[in-house]
Every structure is written in C-alpha cells, then in structure tokens.
Amino acid sequence: MFGTNVDTVAVWVAVGAVSVAVLGVVTQFPASAPPDGAAAATMIDEVATSPPGSVATRQLHATEWSLTERQLGLRTSAGTVHETLLQPVTPALTGRLTDVLESGRPAAVFNSPDAFERATERRRTDHKAWRPAPDRLTARHVAWGGVDVTLVG
C-alpha cells in the first residue's frame, strides 16, 4: 500500500522535461512589443489626406526605420513592422527638403516650384535601406505652385 510505484519515476521525469521545455520557450519571448507602425502610418495618412499646411508630429519608438513613397518600416529588437500608406509621400531626411519639413515654407528654400518638384521626385526614387530612426516623426502637407506633396521625416 505504501510501496513505491514504478510509474512515479517516469511521471517525475516527464514533468521535469516539460518544465524545461516551457522555460526554454518563455525565455525566447521578446522583452517588449514591436514598434507601433500602424499609429505612425495613420498619422502620416491623416496629414496626407488633410489640406495643405497640415502638420503632425509623433514620438517614434524604433531603432531603425525605412520610408519609401508608399511604405513605412519600423524595426526594434522585438520585431519589424511594415505599413502601407494610403497616399504617396516624400521622405525628407536630409538637405533642403528637411528645411521645408521643419518650416513649411518651400519658397524660402527653393528658387521655384519646379526646383522644389525636382527635389521631391529625386527623393522619392532614392530608396535607401534601413537607417537609424529619429526620436520623432513629422509629416507636413505642402503645396506650392502646383506642387502638392506630403513630406515625412
């Protein structure tokens, strides 16, 4: 009645193996959630579909990002997300387009609407891969002399 059952050892070994397997799975979970690409893309889309002069800024919690005419990518150690944008945008990451993004006045930076349009077209075709992410993301809808673009940087 109080004797040791042979099956008890096998049960304890099985419970121990399952515990080790569960511990291995749990330790592989990321420490934080992937970046919120949907919120950033929604902010960009809201500015792009708003009247010219609209601007919005959002904190960006990512280590790297990529931006093309129609897609935003955010990356952290917890994961990578890609969001498709409703309207085409122009990345304004460096140079004179960054000045327009910050000020909203292309006439102060470019000599003519044609020069502004050429700069935005060049930037749209400049598809660089991942780059360090800024602390904040800004989107501005700019219209000047028939050129209507949404700058993002």
C-alpha positions in Angstrom: 0.0 0.0 0.0 2.8 2.5 0.8 5.2 1.0 -1.6 6.9 3.0 -4.4 5.2 2.8 -7.7 7.5 2.3 -10.7 5.4 4.7 -12.8 6.1 7.6 -10.3 9.7 8.0 -11.5 8.6 8.2 -15.1 5.9 10.8 -14.3 8.5 13.0 -12.5 10.9 12.7 -15.4 8.2 13.7 -17.8 7.1 16.7 -15.7 10.7 17.8 -15.4 11.2 17.6 -19.2 8.0 19.6 -19.9 9.1 22.2 -17.4 12.5 22.7 -19.1 10.8 22.9 -22.5 8.3 25.6 -21.3 11.1 27.5 -19.7 13.0 27.5 -23.0 10.0 28.8 -24.9 9.3 31.5 -22.3 12.8 32.9 -22.3 12.7 33.3 -26.1 9.8 35.8 -25.9 10.8 39.4 -26.7 11.1 41.7 -23.7 8.9 44.3 -25.4 6.4 44.7 -28.2 7.3 45.5 -31.8 7.0 49.2 -32.7 3.6 50.6 -33.4 3.8 51.1 -37.1 0.0 51.4 -37.5 -0.2 54.5 -35.4 2.7 56.2 -37.3 1.2 55.3 -40.7 -2.2 56.6 -39.6 -0.7 59.9 -38.6 1.1 60.2 -42.0 -2.1 59.2 -43.8 -4.1 61.8 -41.9 -1.7 64.6 -42.8 -1.5 63.4 -46.5 -5.3 63.5 -46.8 -5.7 66.8 -45.0 -5.5 70.3 -46.6 -2.1 71.7 -47.4 -0.5 73.3 -44.4 -1.4 70.3 -42.1 1.4 69.0 -39.9 1.7 66.4 -37.2 4.4 65.0 -35.1 4.6 61.7 -33.2 7.2 60.1 -30.9 8.8 57.2 -32.7 9.9 54.2 -30.7 12.1 52.3 -33.1 15.8 51.8 -33.5 15.7 51.7 -37.3 13.3 52.8 -40.0 12.8 52.8 -43.7 10.5 55.0 -45.7 9.5 54.8 -49.4 6.8 56.5 -51.3 4.2 54.0 -50.2 5.6 52.1 -47.2 6.9 52.8 -43.7 9.0 50.2 -41.9 10.0 50.3 -38.3 12.4 47.9 -36.5 13.4 47.2 -32.9 15.0 44.2 -31.2 11.4 43.0 -30.5 10.4 42.9 -34.2 9.9 44.6 -37.5 6.7 46.0 -38.9 5.8 47.4 -42.4 2.8 49.6 -43.0 1.4 50.6 -46.4 0.5 54.2 -46.8 -2.7 55.4 -48.5 -1.1 58.4 -50.3 2.4 58.7 -51.8 4.8 60.6 -49.5 8.2 62.1 -50.0 10.9 61.2 -47.5 12.6 64.4 -46.2 15.6 63.0 -44.4 18.4 65.4 -45.3 19.1 68.6 -47.1 16.7 71.3 -48.2 13.6 69.1 -48.0 14.2 68.8 -44.3 14.3 72.6 -44.0 10.9 72.7 -45.8 9.6 69.9 -43.5 10.5 72.0 -40.4 9.4 75.4 -41.7 6.6 74.6 -44.1 7.9 77.3 -46.5 9.3 75.9 -49.7 9.7 79.4 -51.2 12.3 80.2 -48.5 14.4 77.2 -49.5 13.9 76.7 -53.3 14.1 79.3 -56.1 11.0 78.0 -57.9 8.2 75.4 -57.7 10.0 73.5 -60.5 13.1 73.1 -58.4 11.0 72.0 -55.4 9.2 69.4 -57.6 12.5 68.1 -59.0 13.9 67.7 -55.4 10.8 65.8 -54.3 11.0 63.5 -57.3 14.6 62.7 -56.7 14.0 61.9 -53.1 11.1 59.6 -54.0 13.3 57.5 -56.2 16.2 57.4 -53.6 15.4 54.1 -52.0 17.9 53.6 -49.2 17.5 50.7 -46.9 17.2 50.8 -43.1 18.7 53.8 -41.3 18.7 54.9 -37.7 15.3 56.1 -36.5 14.7 59.6 -35.3 13.1 60.3 -31.9 10.1 61.9 -33.5 8.4 61.5 -36.8 7.0 64.6 -38.6 4.6 64.8 -41.6 3.7 68.0 -43.4 1.4 68.5 -46.4 3.0 71.2 -48.6 1.6 72.8 -51.7 3.4 75.5 -53.7 3.0 76.5 -57.3 1.1 73.4 -58.4 3.4 71.0 -56.5 1.4 69.2 -53.8 3.4 66.7 -51.6 3.5 65.3 -48.1 7.0 65.4 -46.6 7.9 62.9 -43.9 11.0 62.8 -41.8 
